[in-house]
Amino acid sequence: MVTTLDSVDVVTVGVGWTGGIIAAECAKEGLKVVGLERGRERGTEDFSIVHDEYRYAVRYELMQDLSRETITFRNNRQQRALPMRQMGSFLLGEGLGGSGTHWNGQNWRFLPYDFQIKTMTDEKYGANKLPAEYTLQDWGITYDELEPYFDRFEKTAGISGEDNNPFWGKRSSPYPTPPMKKTPILQRFETAATNLGLSPFMMPSANLSEAYENPDGQQINACQYCGFCERFGCEYGAKTSPEITVVPTARETGNYEIKFNANVVEIMKEGDRVTGVRYYDTETFEEFIQPANVVVLTSYILNNAKLLMVSQIGEQYDPETGQGTLGKNYAYQILPGASGFFDEQMNTFMGAGALGMTVDDFNGDSFDHSDLDFIHGASLSITQTGSRPILHNPIPPDTPSWGADFKRASIENYTRSLSIGGQGASMPHRENYMALDGTYKDIYGVPLLQLTYNFTDQDRALHSYLTERAGEIMQEMGAKTVVGGNPISDYDIVPYQTTHNTGGTIMGADPGTSVVNNFLQHWDAENLFVVGAGNFAHNGGYNPTGTVGALAYRCAEGVIRYSREGGSLV
């Protein structure tokens, strides 16, 4: 038996950064909002004993239970897609805060080039710079149009940084808090990069350099540099996350309610409007319908796309014909880089998730691509995140991967190795997409999402070029041995790479080439909004959170306007 609940103004599916921002902004305007979160409630008090690498980093305490719901994966359409049975390439968060609880805290704005990549690439290099199978397109919004929303998110999160990168877009105001500590390791990188004529700067960080009260009155504490950020919640309330910022802001209005253990399986639709969502209580398996005037999909990109597919909203992308938009332009990231081994010991065991320095000289279109067989690039960074003993065992080349020699080399190099890593942009390709699997279903009887993805020639060329650049910086840093990252061939869903998946519900100016408009309003249902990294038309040279946060504030403005005026927002 299905229980139908009282209708509300807005329902969000997922309570992480996007769900929290939508809830806070709408609730402040007097709208009644319900957030449906399939995980449990949690907060700073739950992380008082978080320094347990095995529990959180190895056994994924904060992540999705893949025995209940997962995805299937294949490299190409000729292969059989098989279920992902344990976390590998990316880590799917679950519970209050979502991935915004266990992120490292690197907070970037995508470059102006990213938002108009098709136009700018064609103007500078010609329309044939990339082959036709790369489905490159603009986002339907410019950096300047999105800048006020970037500014809003950074002030909500209290981001620590410095505005001395010559390659990124203009800012309307400084970072809310100063950059983090410039440690001896970062100073070594800074000196080497400067010697090579590059422009190093401190990484924008949501691990705050000092205590901060945001515009909504929420307190964020100063980072303690404990080194337990990625895959962990913060025991100090110093890594900005939804459950210490936007969620309490929404709750304090009295207009917001969160229902936990609520797994949404369908968007309800009548004609050209949605009417609410259907969900299961994950503990009792009771079934509910939550009616709402506006539905906002605010879960992870894979789930947002899946819900649209199972609800048959939008046209599924077909790689054979190139028609359809739902599931199109899935993109991941390319990870060029180099490691260095040194004679002296360094305090690599100390740090924070976004304690780092970066150069953008090889990101976006900051350098000339005329004679290169790829576009875009990568931010190259050294991060001092805190090397933990279980998963960090750096060894020089030709060292055995087990036994006494491995142990000796691992102990010797634990504090004598550094890495420069790149977040490489991934361009969309005709054969990289998401669909529903025809064989496998989740515990609720809903088809699993099927991911078809492989690295491309563009990816391999970018990786090779940027790995060389990282090696040059590491050499200048004085490493006795420099080891560049291995060339990439086929993508594998293990081991871990990044949780920076994008695409599938892309935004744009044309319903023929996008799923949502630039307010993230669905073209086929005016009271349905979809917000997250799935809106990205391609992946960039940074992590996505800052851009997702900006899009969420843009979407919130759209939801409020729609609630007052109705109709299409563009």
Order of alpha helices (4+ residues) and beta strands (2+ residues): beta-beta-alpha-beta-beta-beta-alpha-alpha-alpha-alpha-alpha-beta-beta-beta-alpha-beta-beta-beta-beta-alpha-beta-beta-beta-alpha-beta-beta-beta-alpha-beta-beta-alpha
